[in-house]
Amino acid sequence: MTFSPAARTALRVLMGLGLAVIYVPLLVVLINSVNADRAFGWPPSGFTGRWWTQAMDNEGARRAVLTSVKAGVGATAAALVLGTLAAFAVARHRFFGREAVSLVVVLPIALPGIVTGIALSNAFQVVLKPLGIGLGLFTVIVGHATFCVVTIYNNVLARLRRTGTNLEEASADLGADTFQTFWYVTFPALRSALFAGALLSFALSFDEIIVTTFTAGPGAETLPIWIFNNLFRPNQAPVVNVLAAALIVLSIIPIYLAQRLSSASRNIT
């Protein structure tokens, strides 16, 4: 399709406006994290790093970061197991309801977060509360795993369909057993897809707030929840800006690495 010069210019302008709407507010947060003015007057009267020092000394913020890391690692680990098994079942086997399995696995990430949160909260109250298990870190991990599974599942399923079964069949013909074929043939082919999916899963879990609101107990305050609770407290405003800036930077890293890994694997295949 060929566009006229005027159409190309219009598309560039629209793309620039769209990117500005997304990234200019993020840039403002990054600048405010080193803004010397406590009230964040604009333009900044000066720049300082003391807000970053203050944030690192904040016990509540450090505890929230640790909770988010624990929840992210736990949800990612659960998603790696469940998503990989589901992808193998759909890609390598034919059975009644196979397409329904794909729909059920992918659906949680398409549902509004508040719907997932309410459903999980009700389920935990009905199933776990009678067993003496209240809302806490475990329920947060379960809640995050419901949508983290999708990233693992999609990555592994796409890789399995791309690689096919020829190498695995050749390995079996040469005398390798099931474990040897998986370890020396299948796993190396899936390794980058698993790593990219894990990075995306951790990033999604670390930033999640809606599902966490419904599944976290009093002792499981994640970093996004801590930021939301302290957002309108004047004394915490500088710390909130620093943590928001840190979240922006920490979110870019795994997404960038996952994108590079996915691109590299496509070029190889």
C-alpha positions in Angstrom: 0.0 0.0 0.0 1.4 3.4 -1.0 0.5 6.6 0.9 0.7 10.1 -0.4 3.2 12.5 1.2 0.3 14.3 3.0 -1.0 11.0 4.4 2.5 9.9 5.6 3.0 13.3 7.3 -0.4 13.0 9.0 0.4 9.5 10.2 3.7 10.6 11.6 2.0 13.5 13.4 -0.6 11.2 14.9 2.0 8.7 16.0 4.0 11.5 17.6 0.9 12.7 19.5 0.1 9.2 20.6 3.6 8.6 21.9 3.6 12.1 23.6 0.4 11.3 25.5 1.9 8.1 26.8 5.5 9.1 27.5 5.4 12.8 28.5 3.6 12.1 31.8 6.2 9.3 32.5 8.9 11.8 31.8 7.3 14.3 34.3 7.3 11.6 37.0 11.0 10.9 36.4 11.9 14.6 36.6 9.8 15.1 39.7 11.7 12.3 41.4 14.8 14.7 41.4 12.9 17.9 41.8 14.3 19.9 44.7 10.9 21.5 45.3 8.8 19.5 47.7 5.6 20.8 46.1 7.0 19.9 42.7 6.6 23.3 41.2 7.1 23.5 37.5 9.7 24.2 36.0 11.9 22.6 38.8 13.8 25.2 40.9 16.6 22.7 41.1 17.5 19.1 41.2 18.4 16.8 44.1 18.9 13.1 44.9 17.7 13.4 48.5 14.3 12.1 47.7 15.9 8.8 46.5 17.8 8.6 49.7 14.6 9.2 51.7 12.8 6.5 49.8 15.5 4.0 50.4 15.3 4.8 54.2 11.5 4.4 54.2 10.7 1.1 56.0 7.2 0.8 54.6 8.4 1.3 51.1 11.2 -1.3 51.5 8.7 -3.8 52.9 6.3 -3.2 50.0 9.1 -3.7 47.5 10.1 -7.0 49.1 6.4 -8.1 49.1 6.1 -7.2 45.4 9.3 -9.2 44.6 8.0 -12.2 46.5 4.6 -12.1 44.8 6.2 -11.6 41.4 8.6 -14.5 41.8 5.9 -16.8 43.2 3.4 -15.9 40.5 6.0 -16.3 37.7 7.1 -19.7 39.1 3.5 -20.9 39.2 2.8 -19.5 35.7 5.9 -21.2 34.3 4.7 -24.6 35.4 1.0 -24.2 34.5 1.5 -22.3 31.3 4.1 -24.7 30.0 2.1 -27.8 30.7 -1.0 -26.2 29.1 1.0 -25.2 26.0 2.4 -28.7 25.6 -1.1 -30.3 26.0 -2.6 -28.0 23.3 0.4 -28.1 20.9 1.3 -31.8 21.1 -2.0 -33.6 21.6 -5.4 -33.7 20.0 -8.4 -34.1 22.3 -12.0 -33.0 22.7 -12.2 -29.4 24.0 -8.7 -28.4 23.0 -9.8 -25.0 21.7 -11.8 -24.5 24.8 -8.6 -25.0 26.9 -6.9 -22.2 25.0 -9.9 -19.9 25.6 -10.0 -20.7 29.3 -6.3 -20.1 29.7 -6.2 -16.8 27.8 -9.5 -15.4 29.1 -8.2 -14.0 32.5 -6.0 -11.4 30.8 -8.9 -10.3 28.6 -11.3 -9.8 31.6 -11.3 -6.5 33.4 -9.1 -6.6 36.5 -11.9 -5.7 38.8 -14.0 -8.7 37.6 -11.1 -11.1 38.2 -10.4 -9.5 41.6 -14.0 -9.8 42.8 -14.3 -13.4 41.5 -11.0 -14.4 43.2 -12.0 -12.6 46.5 -15.3 -14.5 46.6 -13.6 -17.8 45.8 -11.0 -17.3 48.5 -13.7 -16.4 51.1 -15.7 -19.5 50.2 -12.9 -22.0 49.8 -9.9 -20.9 51.9 -11.5 -19.1 54.8 -13.2 -22.2 56.2 -9.7 -23.9 56.1 -8.3 -21.1 58.2 -6.4 -19.5 55.3 -7.0 -15.7 55.1 -6.0 -13.2 52.5 -2.3 -12.6 52.3 0.8 -13.2 50.2 -0.4 -16.6 49.1 -3.7 -15.3 47.7 -1.8 -12.5 46.0 0.4 -15.0 44.2 -2.6 -17.1 43.1 -4.4 -14.0 41.8 -1.3 -12.8 39.9 -0.7 -16.3 38.5 -4.1 -16.3 36.8 -3.0 -13.7 34.3 0.7 -14.4 34.3 0.0 -17.9 33.0 -1.2 -16.3 29.7 2.2 -14.8 28.8 4.0 -18.1 29.4 1.3 -20.1 27.6 1.3 -17.8 24.5 5.2 -17.8 24.3 5.6 -21.5 24.7 2.7 -22.4 22.4 4.1 -20.2 19.6 7.5 -21.7 20.0 6.2 -25.3 20.0 4.2 -24.6 16.8 7.2 -23.0 15.1 9.7 -25.7 15.9 7.4 -28.6 15.2 8.2 -32.2 16.2 10.8 -33.2 13.7 13.8 -32.8 16.0 12.1 -34.6 18.9 11.2 -37.5 16.6 14.8 -37.6 15.3 16.0 -37.7 18.9 13.7 -40.6 19.7 14.8 -42.5 16.5 18.4 -42.1 17.7 17.6 -43.9 21.0 17.0 -41.0 23.4 14.3 -41.5 26.0 11.6 -39.0 26.8 13.7 -37.1 29.5 16.8 -37.0 27.3 14.8 -35.6 24.4 13.2 -33.0 26.5 16.5 -31.9 28.2 18.7 -31.9 25.1 16.3 -31.0 22.3 13.0 -29.5 23.5 14.1 -27.4 26.5 17.0 -25.6 24.6 14.4 -24.7 21.9 12.0 -23.3 24.5 14.6 -21.7 26.8 14.4 -18.1 25.4 10.6 -18.3 25.1 10.4 -19.3 28.8 12.8 -16.6 29.8 11.0 -13.9 27.9 7.6 -15.1 29.2 9.0 -15.1 32.8 10.3 -11.5 32.4 6.9 -10.3 31.2 5.1 -12.2 33.9 7.2 -10.7 36.6 6.7 -7.2 35.2 2.9 -7.7 35.1 2.8 -9.0 38.6 5.1 -6.3 40.0 2.9 -3.5 38.6 -0.5 -5.1 39.3 -2.8 -3.1 41.6 -6.5 -4.0 40.8 -6.4 -7.7 41.4 -4.0 -7.2 44.3 -6.5 -4.8 46.0 -9.1 -7.7 46.2 -6.7 -10.5 47.1 -4.1 -8.9 49.5 -4.6 -9.1 53.3 -3.3 -6.6 55.8 0.2 -8.1 55.8 0.6 -8.3 52.0 0.9 -4.7 50.9 2.7 -4.6 47.5 4.5 -1.6 46.2 1.7 -0.4 43.9 -0.8 -0.6 46.8 1.7 1.3 49.0 2.0 4.0 46.4 -1.7 4.3 46.0 -2.3 4.5 49.8 0.4 7.2 50.2 -0.3 9.2 47.0 -2.2 12.0 48.7 -0.2 12.3 51.8 1.9 15.5 51.6 4.9 14.2 53.5 5.1 11.1 51.3 4.7 12.8 48.0 8.5 12.9 47.2 8.9 9.2 48.1 5.9 8.3 46.0 7.4 10.1 43.0 10.7 8.3 43.5 9.1 4.9 43.7 6.9 5.6 40.7 10.1 6.5 38.7 11.7 3.3 39.9 8.7 1.3 38.8 9.0 2.9 35.3 12.6 2.0 35.0 12.2 -1.5 36.4 9.3 -2.2 34.1 11.3 -1.1 31.0 14.1 -3.5 31.7 12.2 -6.9 31.6 10.0 -5.8 28.7 13.0 -4.7 26.7 14.8 -7.9 27.4 11.8 -10.0 26.6 11.3 -8.2 23.3 14.9 -8.6 22.3 14.8 -12.3 23.2 11.6 -12.8 21.2 13.1 -11.0 18.2 16.3 -13.0 18.4 14.5 -16.3 18.5 12.4 -15.3 15.5 15.5 -14.5 13.5 17.1 -17.8 14.4 14.1 -19.8 13.4 
